[in-house]
Amino acid sequence: MACEVRVHNGEMSREEMDAYISRAREKFGKEPTGIDIKIDGEYVELTYDFDPEPFQRIRRITGYLVGTLDRFNDAKRSEEKDRVKHGA
């Protein structure tokens, strides 16, 4: 996917834009989907856009914050199975 570069308050060469894209890859370890570059004299303000990150649901089960039960031992799995689940 190509990164959309938007330059505000001035003009910038394609080489300079590519350098800012490379900097974002190195700094964040992922490809930006867009970059806003605001030029203010000798300074630039950079704002990066990235694809949303998927997140894992975390629940408190038997006193522990967990995403899945796959790391529980047999006793903890049994405790989870026997617990009283309250309705919403």
N, C-alpha and C positions, 0 to 999 in steps of 0.2 A: 504494500500500500504506500502510495506517495504521501509525503508530508506537505501540507498546505502552509506556505509561508506568507504572512500578511505584514507588510511594511507600512508603518504610519509615520507621518511628518518627514518624509524624505524618500530618497531612492537608495537602493543597495544592489550591488552586483550579484549575479548568480553564484559566483565563487564564495562570496561572503555569506550568503544564505546557506550554502552547502556546509560551510565551516560551522555555523551555528547548529545545523542538524547533526553533524558529527559530534559536536560538543555535548549535545543532549543525549546521544546514544552512549557516549563514554560516561557521562555523569550519572545517568539514571539506569543504564543497562537495558534500555528498551527503546523501541522506535516511537518517536512522537507522531501524532496524527496531524498536529498543527502547531505553528509557532507564530505568536504575535510579537513583532519587533517595533518598539516605539523609539524613535530617534529624537534625542534632545541634545543638540550640539555635538559634543564629543562623546556623549554617553548614549547607551542603549538600554532599554528595559525589556527583558525577555519574559514572555508568558508562554508556558508549554501546555499543550493538550495531549492527553494519552487516552487510549481505550480504557473503559472501566475495568477494574480488577474484580474478578469473582471473589466472593467471600464465603467462608464456611460458617454455618450456624453453630453457635456455641450455646450449650445448655448447662445448667447446674443439676447434676444427677448425683445423689448420695453424697453431697458435700464437695464434689469435684467439678471443675469447669471442663467440659469435654465437647468434642465435635462428633465423635463416633465412639462406640463401645468396643471397638476391636482391640484396644490395648488393655481392657479390663481382664483380670484373671477370673477363674470360675466362681470364686466366692463373691466378687464384686458384681459379676453378671447375675448371680442368683439374687443378690440384694436388690439389684435394679429391677429384676423380674417381679419380686415380691412387694415392691413399694406401692403405696397407695397413690394413684394419680388423680389429682383434683381437676375438675372440669373448669372451663373458663366462664 
